[in-house]
């Protein structure tokens, strides 16, 4: 009985040790991913992620135009989008980010109504950063744009 308990304790210790090295563990750092090209409306979406203690603590998702202006701050874009789609960049970017931060799981990020393409872009950018966050490589990641 003692031998079985010792073996069980050893197996438990090994499992716990491997859990800390699992493929889901992230290295502390600041990471950036962006699309290679601007979309048909002149925006390039990006994410900035800060990881601390294996957890994403800061996450920014937005788009910029060639002049470096943020899509979330473009009032003309909001005025044209909100009445038609019921949402606008500052709102849907926040909704997408909050979904991810609540669970820390990309699979739990539901498509935001009126922002399907941006939700898909968020997933693509975060997936592109996955290896970097696991390895600790903070080199910016550039993702080919596909619409």
N, C-alpha and C positions, 0 to 999 in steps of 0.2 A: 504493500500500500504506500509506504514511504517512497519507494522507487517510482511508482506511478505519479505521485504528487510532485516529485522532483523533476521528472520528465515534463509534466504539464507546466510547471513553473518555468522551466527552461524554454519550452515552446512559446509560452506567453511572452517571455522577455525578448525572444528573437522576433516575434511578430510586432511587438511594440517598437523595437529598434528599427525594423524595416519600415514601419509606418512613418517614422520621422524622415525617411529618405524617399518617400513615395513620389510618384511622378507629379503629384499635385503641389509639392512644396516649392515656394517661390523664394528667391533671394532678395534681400533688401536692395532697393535702388529706385531710380527714376527712369521710366521707359517711355518711348515715343514711337508711334506708328502713324503713317500718313499714306494717302494714296499718291501714286506716281503722277497722275494727271488730274486736271480739273474736270468736273462733270460738264454736261451740256449747258448748264446754267451758270458756269463760271466759279463753282465752289469746289474746294478740296477738303474733304473731311479728315479728321485726325483724332487720335486719342493720346492723352498723357496720363501715365499711371505711376503712382508711387506705392511701393510695397514696403511694409515694415512688419517684422515678426510674422512672416508668411501670409500676411493679409494685405489686400489692396486697401489702402487707407485714403488715398486721394485719386480721383478719376475725373478727367476732363474730356468731354467729347464735344466737338464743335466742327465748324467748317470755316475756311478762310477763302477770300478771293485773291486775285493777283496783287491787289493793293494791301493785303494783310488785314483787311477788315473782317470781323467775325460775323458769321451768318446769324448767330444768336442775337446780335445787336442791331441787325438790319431792320429798321422799322418799316421800310417799304415792302420788304419781303414778308414781314408779319402781316401787314395790312392787306396784301394780296392773297395770302395763304389762309389766314384764320377764318374768314367768312366762308370759304369754300371747303376747307378740310377740317375745321373745328380745332385746329392746333397750329402751332408755329414753332420755329426752331428753338427758341429759348425754353419753351415748355416741353417739347418732345425730347430734346437732348437731356433735360433734367429727368424726365420720366424714365428714359432708357438707363441712364446712369444709376438712378435710385434703385431700379429693379436689380441691377447687377450688385450694387453695394449691399442690398438687403440680404442676399443669399450667398454672394461670392461665386455663383455658378452661372456660367454663360447659358447653359441649357434652360435656366429659369427665366431668361429674358424673353418676355412675350412681345410679339410685334405690336408696335404702337400704331393705332388706327390713324391714318393720314400721314404716317411716316414710315411706311413699309421699307422703302429703299434705304433710308437712314438707319433703320433698325438692322437691316441686313449688312450695311456697311460697318456698323458697330461690331457685329459678330465677326466679320471678316478681319477687321483691324485687331480685335482682341485675340482672335485665333493666331494671327500673325505674330503677336507678341508672346504667345505662350512659351515657346522655347527660350526666348530671351529672358523672361521672368524666372524660368527654372534654372537657367545657367548663370544668370547674373550679368549677362552681356547687355550693357546699356547703349550700345550702338543703335541709332535710330533705324527703324525698319520701314522700308518703302514697299508698298503693296501695289501691284498692277491694278489699274482701275478697270472694272467690268460692270457695265450697267445692265 
